[in-house]
């Protein structure tokens, strides 16, 4: 288990104790957030592909934000050209999409 896994479990436990949120594994939360995001809009093929890559990286790093998209060691910069270029694929809405996705990960689930 990585430090990130441990941190995600601690956050989940604190949320459960504090607000009665169900204990849901982090990867399941990410999958659920991705499913909801994909269902929320009629995405183009390239947009769907990048959203899936964002979700996969979120599972590995716990957060994908503007800085992660410009990190030369990650796929987003190497294959997507970084935030500015990917933002064009998302019609200037990438920051909002990232915020929605990241917030959706921690939305309260049914207990």
Residue pairs with C-beta under 8 A, 6 or more apart in sequence:
4 60
4 61
4 62
5 26
7 62
8 26
8 62
9 26
12 21
12 23
12 24
12 25
12 26
12 29
13 23
15 21
15 106
16 22
16 23
19 108
20 111
21 108
21 109
21 111
22 108
22 109
22 110
22 111
24 32
24 109
26 59
26 62
26 105
27 59
29 105
29 106
29 109
30 55
30 58
30 59
30 105
31 55
32 104
32 105
32 109
33 55
33 101
33 102
33 104
33 105
33 107
34 51
34 52
34 55
34 101
36 104
37 51
37 97
37 100
37 101
37 104
38 48
38 51
40 100
43 51
44 89
46 89
47 89
47 90
50 76
50 80
50 86
50 89
50 90
51 97
51 101
53 75
53 76
54 64
54 76
54 98
54 101
55 101
57 64
57 68
57 74
57 75
57 76
58 64
58 101
58 102
58 105
61 68
63 102
64 76
64 98
64 102
65 98
65 102
66 83
66 95
66 98
68 74
68 76
69 76
69 77
69 80
69 82
69 83
69 86
69 94
70 76
70 77
70 82
70 83
71 77
72 78
76 82
76 83
76 86
80 86
80 89
83 94
86 94
87 93
87 94
87 95
90 97
